[in-house]
């Protein structure tokens, strides 16, 4: 912390990955951080999550023990055709650590949250559970719980996720989530089941992310927990399973198998092995005009600021970048309002580009068979700006994965906020 930038008492609402990243980055800079969350206990839940180099580098720097976790380090990305499993394109990730400063980790979300929470508590952050926030007073600033408790801070960070209570209050704009028309099937299969079948064994034995691309759906699969589990995410056109009120519903194996009965045998066998799973409505929001309340004491961070669809696996990574940049500007600017303006000016352009590119991938990966699909498959093999996959072009991959959110100097030139897009 510079001599002119004071240590502050900071309140964070939300103990998800974004809120914990922010608390750790800020506590390490000498601030006093309190985190509140509505959960009664942090229980093991969720499925796999990808931790790309742009966030992994920060987490390692902050002391999160990623290498002590049960994990897989990805060595590549394999796009295949839905009907026969033939290769569309391969993207090697063999030199991520040398090229981008950190590996590309494939982990269980619960393991990542637990490792992050341990680092947060070890750093001295105070975390309070059973604190359900129902309102805010941004003039203080303070978060108000259902019991009427006022939690105050010199700076209030709202990291309360996709269904943020704070976002419409802070922006003064109505919150109208846009139904993308897709649902995500989130499935975890025991690795030992795959190892019994020669056609499936390589999915566990080879640390590669596989993506089956087909009409109205695409599938992403990868091993986690040292191959103990295989994570599958199916993003597919909704068949009316969810509503505006109910975003998550239980899925049935019979329905999954029926829907994908004509897909390649390798993926269809995964469907047959799928135990109970959930289907999530995929929604996003327009790019926000601001992340800062006019009082200059409250900000949005993570999904509350920039909801990310899963197609680029950058949701948690961008929240991590938010945390890194915020910790730096608060160390360099004594005036809180100015520091927050810098945070927004540095983060919003980049996050907005990634939001936009993520939306495009919903279409790119779900193209119906035909001339357009044939052309897509052809140019997906090319390491040029016309490659429709965002990180399929080396220069864009470098822009995404090599970005250091804590280094404010490198962003004063060189187009850091705008990659080469055809």
Secondary structure by P-SEA (a helix, b strand, c coil): ccccbbbbbbbbccccaaaaaaaaaaaaaccbbbbbbccccccccccbbbbccaaaaaaaaacccccccbbbbbcbbbbbbcccccccccccccccccccccccccccaaaaaaaaaaaaaaabbbbbcccccccccccccccccccbbbbbccbbbcccccccccccccccbbbbbbcccbbbbbbbbbaaaaaaccccaaaaaccbbbbbbcccbbbbbbccccccbbbbbbbccccccccccccbbbbbaaaaaaaaccccaaaaaaaaacccbbbbbbbbbcccccccccccccccccccccccccccccaaaaaaaaaaaaaaaaaccccaaaaaaaaaaacaaaaaaaaaaaaaaaaaacccccaaaaaaaaaccccccccccccccaaaaaaccccccccccccccccccccccc
